[in-house]
Amino acid sequence: MAGFAPPLTHGTVSAAPDAAERMATAFARLLRTLGLSVPIGCVLTFAEALGAIGVSERGHVYWAARSTLVRRPEDLALFDRAFAVFWDARSADPNAVEEEIQRVTIVMDSDDDSQDDDADLETPPSDDPTIQLRFSAAEVLRHKDFGAYSDDELQLAHQLMSQLRFVGPPRQSLRLTTSKRQRHRPDLRRTVRASLRAGGEPVRRYYREPGERMRRMVLLLDVSGSMEPYARALLRFVQAAVAGRQRVEAFAMGTRLTRVTKELSSRDPDKALRLASNRVSDWSGGTRLGECLRRFNDEWGVRGMARGAIVVVLSDGWDRGEPQVLAEQMQRLQRITHNLIWVNPLKVTPGYAPLARGMAAALPYVDHFVEGHSVSAMEELARVISGTTARAPHA
């Protein structure tokens, strides 16, 4: 059914809000089951469109879904086939919009091809129209929105994120190391020792130069109520970074600032996440980004923790405080950091603009503004931290 594009007709009647929401939610769940990235913002836009145009005309529903839920051209063929199955199920029984998920057969790839072959042979034939897909669970999770994750998928995503390497460009150390270049400081001790083996003559001379050390990385995670769909997955990302890399500091930001580096440093992710959750008392509460950054700057950042470091703020930018305070603290932070990165899960939403007061106030002082809704976005963040992605202006 690839390439299906029903004609657009006129004269539909608007749908009841409940029916539009149920249909939008069910179809979005189907697309997510098939591996398409469908953020919650797109689903809300689709439901609003259905409420305006109605759900009785197939062509209207198709174009509303395609224009709001499809974000990549390569997803069109799968979308068309999924919509055909979804619409057939709804046409047979308009009240059973949840049943379309059962009409899709998904074959998961595993490392053992022989087991897959046996499973395919044991599958009984059926005359029901189905879409059979073969895909890797890890590959699907790479692009799946964090807000749509189940608990099992969170654990698998944690394993994927723990394999990422967050290594930024090194900084010059005060410690000296051996150098082969003669323009650096002479290493008198090694030169004298070598001369003793040559009868006191300094036949070979040694030099030293400043060495390199890994830059500190500071992660500031927004755990307010607006970040609830993403905070669970991003906390697992923060834990993987703290446990897998030296010189990483982690803080939780809500109505107050909480340092959680010690709690997240455990190699046991379940234990680390449990300790961090118990430590953060304002989880899913309000947001005071400006005040949290003020405390970080006063007590840790300006005093040395953020100097020359890579600082990553993971937040949607919704702030109940004064935007002037946030702008002032972001400016202070940018002056002392090597790289200031803002990760926003909402940036992936089509047509996104930094209209929130907090985000608009902070953006002028951000070196990199990146997405944060999926594992693939975290992979892009790793490239930004390593310096392989050029700094680009942001809207």
N, C-alpha and C positions, 0 to 999 in steps of 0.2 A: 504494500500500500504506500510505498515511498513515493514522494512527490504529490500526495493527495492534497488538493486545495479546493474545497467546495466553494461554489459561487456565493457572493454576498447578496442577500435579498433584503427586502424592506418590509416594514409593517409589523415588527414584533412588539410585544407588550412586556413591560418591565416585570422582573421576577420578584417574588417575595424575598426579603433579606435573608431569612433562614434558609430557604432553598438555594439561593445563590452561594451562601457561605458553605453549606454542606457540599455542594457540587464542586466548588473551587478547592475546598480542603481535600476531598476524596481524589480529585484528579491530580492535585499537587503531590499527594502521598504516593500515587501510582508512579508519577514521574521520578520521584526520589527513590522509590523501590528499584526502578530501572537504571539508576545511577546518574540522572540529570541533576544539576545544581539548581535548586529552586529556593531562593531566599524567602523569608517570611514576608518581606516587603512586596515581592512580586505576587505572592498569593493574595495579599490584601488588595492589591491593585486589580487582580483578576476578579475577585469577588465583587469589588465595586463596579467593575465593568458589566458583570453579569446582572447585577441589580438594576443597571440602567437599560441594558439591551434585551434582557430576558433570556430564558433557557430553552425556548421552544424551537428556535431555528438553528439547525446544525451549522450552517455557514457562519452565522453571527458568533456562536460559541467558539467555533474553530478559530476564527481570526482574533477574537478577544484573547483566547488562550495562547495562540502563537505569538502575538505581539507583546504579551506580558510575561510569559513563562519561558520562552526560548531565548537563550543568550548567546548560543554559538551556532554557526551555520551547520556544523557537522552533526548537531543534535536533531536537525529537522526530520530526517528519515525516521528515526526512532520515535520522535514526537508524533508524526503522522500515523504510524502504526498503532501507537498507544492510544491516540485519540479515537481511532476507528473502533478498537476493542471497547474502549470506555463508553462511547456513544451507543454502540450496539447493546451493551449491558443496560444502560439507562433507558433506551427505547423499549426494551422488553419489559422492564419494571422501573418506572421513574422513581419509586421510593427506595430502591435497592442500589443506591449509588456506591455503597461500600463494597459490593460484590465484585466489582470489576478487577480488584486486585487479585482475586482468585483465578481470573481468566488468563493470567500471565505466568508462563513457566520460565523460571530463571535457573540456569545451570551454572553452578559455581565451579571455576577452575581450581584444581588442587595440584600439588607437586607430583602426585601419582597418577599418570595418565591412564594406567590400566584400570584403576578404580573408577575413573570417569567413564571409561568405555563400558564397564560392567553395569554402572548405574544407568547409562543410556539404554542398554539392552533390556534392563528389568522394568523400564518405564512402560506401563501399559498404553496402547494406542488409544486415542480419543478423537471423536469427531468435532469436539468443541473448538472454536477458533482460538488459537493461542499464539503468543509471541514467545519464541524460545531464544534466549540470549545466553551467550557464554562469555563470562567476564571474570576478572580477578577481583576478589573482595578488596584487596589492598588498593588496587587501581581506582575502584569506585570511591573508596573512602578518601582518596587524595583530593577529589574534587567535590565531595559532598559537604554541604553546609553544616557547620558545627551544631547549629540550632536544631537539626533534624536527627542527631545521633541518638542511638540507644545506648544503654550502659555497656553492652558487649562491644559496640563499635567504638566507644570511648577508650576502652582498654586496648583495642587493636590500634587505634589512632595514636595512643600513647607510645606503643612500640615503634610506630613509624617515626614519630617525632624524636624519640630517643636516639635514632640513628643519624639525625642531622648534626652537622658540625658548625657551631657558631664561633668562628675564629676570625676576629677582625685584624686589621693591619697592626703589626707590633709597634711598640713604643720603645724609645731609647732608655736603657737601664743605666743606673749609676755604677753598676758593677762592670769591671773591665774584663775583656776576654782576649785571647790570643789573636793577633792580627798579622797577616803576611804583607801588609802594605807599610812602607817605611815612613810615610808621612804622619803616622800616629805616634803616641807616647812610647818611649823606649821601655822595655821590660828589663830593668837592671838585674833583678834577681836571676832570671833565666839566662841572661847574657853572661853574668859572672860564673854561674854554674857550668855553662858550656865552655867558658874559657879555661876552666881548671883542667878540662880534658885535653886541652891543646897547649899545655905548658904556660898558661896564664895569658895567652894571646886571644883577644876577642875575635876569633875568625868568623863566627856567625853571630849576628845580632838579632835580638827578638824585640817585638813591639806589642803593645796592647791598645785596644780601642774599646769604646763603650759597647756593651752587648745589647741584646734586645730582650724584651719581656712581653708577655701576653697582656693586652689591655683588659682592664676590669670591665665587666658588663653589668649594668644595673637594670633590672626589670621592675616596672611599676604597673601592677595589674589593678584595673578598676573592677571592684566586686559589688557595685551598686545594683539596684533592682533592674535598671534598664539593660544591664549587661548579663542578666541571668541566663539567656539562651546560649551565651558563648563563654561565660566565666568558667564553667566546669571544664570545658576542653582547653581553654587557655591556661588554666591552673595546671593542667597536666603538662602542657608545653613548658611552663615555667619550671615545674619540678624536674622535667627531663634536662633542661638547660643547667639547673643548679647542680644536679647529681652527676652530670656528664662532663662538666667543665670546671676548671679552677677559676677563682677570682670572679665569681658571680654573686651578686646580691639581689634579693627579691623582697618586694614590699607589696602590700595590699592597700588599696585606696578606696575608701568609702566616705563615711562621715569623719573618719580619723585615719591616720597612717599607722600601719602595723608591719613591723619587720618580721618576715617569715623565712629568712634564709636558713636558720638552724633547723626548723621543722621540715623544710623541703630537701635538706641535704641527705636524707636517708636513701639508701639504695633500694629499699622496699617502697615502691610507689604508693601502694595502698596505705601503708603506715604513714608515709610522708603527707599524703593528702588528708588523712584523718587528723593528724596533728595540726596541719595548717588550718583546716576548717575549724577546729576547736580554738585555735589561737585568734582567729578573726571573729570578733564579736559583732561586727556590723555588716555581715554578709547579706546581700540583697536588700540593703537599706538605702539611705539617701546618698547624695554625692556632693562632696566638697573638694573638688579637684584643686582649686586654687589654694585652699588652706592646707591640704595634704602636701602639695608641692612646696609651700612655704616652710612647713616643718621639715621636709626632707632637705631643702636647701640649708636651713639654719643649723640642723643637728648633724647632718651627714654629708650632703652633697658639696657645699662650698668649702667645708672643712677638709675635704680631700677625697671622699669616696667617688665623686663624679668628675674630678679633675682629670682630663685626658681620657675619660672613660667613654664607652658606648652606652648610652642611656636609651632604653626602649619603653615607651608608654603604650600600654594596651588598653584602649578605652574608646567608647563610642562618642565621647565629647559632650555628653549631656551633663551639665553642671548647674546645681542650684545656687551656687555662690555668685559673687560679682565677677563678671568677665574681666574687669580691669585687674583684679588680683591674680587671676590665672595668667593673663598676658605678662604681668610684671614678673611672676615667678618663672615662667617659661623663658623670658629674656635672660634672667639671672642664670638659669640652667644652661642655656645655649652658650653663654660666654665661656664656660669652663669645660664643656664636654668636647670630646673629639667628634662625636656624631650623635645627633639627637633625632630619634626615629619615633614616629607615631603610627601605631597599628590600629586601624579602625575596622571592625567587622562589617559595618554598614557601607563601606566604600564600594563594595561590589554591586550594590543595588543600582540598577539602570537609572540614569538621570540623577544620581546622587550629587548633592551639593552641600558643602559645609555650612548649613544654615543654623545649626545649634549655636547658641551664644558662646558656649565654652570652646567648641571646635573652631569657630571663626576667630576667637581671640587667640588661640594657641597656634594656629596654622602658620602665621608669618614667621614664627621662630623654630619651625620644624625643618630639619634637613631632608628627611625622607618621609613621605606620607604613603603608606602601603595598606593593602587589604589584610584582613585577619580572620576570614570566615572559614578556612579549610586548611587541610594539611598542605596542599599545593601552595597556598598563600604563605604558610610557614617556611616552605622551601624557598620561596622568593625572598622572604625576610632574611634567611640565612645568606643568600647571595648579596643582599644589601649590606648586611653586617660585615661580610668578608671584603666589601669594597669593589666587587665585580660589577655592580650596577651603578651606572652613572647617576649623579644627583640631578634630578629633573625638577623644573618648576611645577607647583601644584596649584589647582584652581582655588 
